[in-house]
Structures are given as structure tokens and as C-alpha cells.
Amino acid sequence: MAETRALTAAVHQEEDWYVAQCLEVDVASQGPTIQEALANLAEAVGLYLEEVDDPAEHITATPLVTSFQVPGAA
């Protein structure tokens, strides 16, 4: 049975599409909804990791994701 690992995605909208990017693996995908973009990303990351020799070597640590404020950028 294959091991399951939770990864992190950043999602943003570009016109009519949602773009999802994995923060631990340099892979991105898209879809017309957030759910489809995330499903497509999960499939793309899975396919990518199947193709590399050592999948664990291609997964980086989850980066710190936080927010910050910029004066006058409202």
C-alpha cells in the first residue's frame, strides 16, 4: 500500500481558471473550480513523483506561509 502524505497548495484565480501550486514540489495545475484545480494538482504531483527515482528527494519541507501588511496597498 502506498504511503499518503499531506502537501500544501497555494491557489489563485487567473481569469476563469483557478491555478493550484504545490509548495513542497515544483508542480502546478489548474481547473475551472478550486476543487478541480486541487484534484488536478494531486494527480499531477502523483504522476510527477512516480517518474522520479527517489520521490522523497523531490519533496521539500513545507515553507512557512503567513501574511504581512503593506501600508498604502489597499
N, C-alpha and C positions, 0 to 999 in steps of 0.2 A: 504494500500500500504506500503510495507516495505521500511524503510529508507535506502538510499545508502550512503556509506562512502568511501572516497578515503583512501587507505592504501599504504604503501611503500614496495617495493620489492627490494632485492639485488639479482642480477643474476650473476652466474659464470658458466663457462663451465668445465665439467669433461668428458674427452674423447669425445664421440659423443653426449653427452647429456648436456642440459642446466639445471641448478638447480636454482630454484627461492625460496627465503625465505622471508616470510613476517616479517618486522621489528617490527610491533606492536603486532602481535600474533605469538606465537611459533609454526608455521606451515611452512612446506616446501613441494615442489613438483618438478617435472621435466618434460621435454619434449624434443623432437628432435630439436625444434627451440625455440627461445626466446618467440615468440608469444604463442606457445603451452605450454611452461613452465608457462607463466603468466596466461593463461586461466586455466590450471590445478590447479595452486595455488589459483586463485579466487574461483574455485569450492571447493577445499579442505578447504579453510578458511570458506566459506559459510556453508559447511556441519559441520565443527567443531563448529561454532557459533550457529547452530541450535540445537546442542546436549547439550550445557551448559545451566545452569539455568539462568544466568544473563550475556548475551554476552558482555555488556559494561564493566563488571568487568574483562573480559579476554583480553581487548584491552588496551595496554599501550600507553603512549604518544609517538609520533614519535620521535625517537632519532635524535640527531644532526649527520648528515652524512657529512663528509668533507674529504679532503685529506691532507697528510703531506709528507715531504720529508725525506729520509734516505740517508746519504752520503755513497757512495760506493756500493749501492744496484742495480746499473744499469745492 
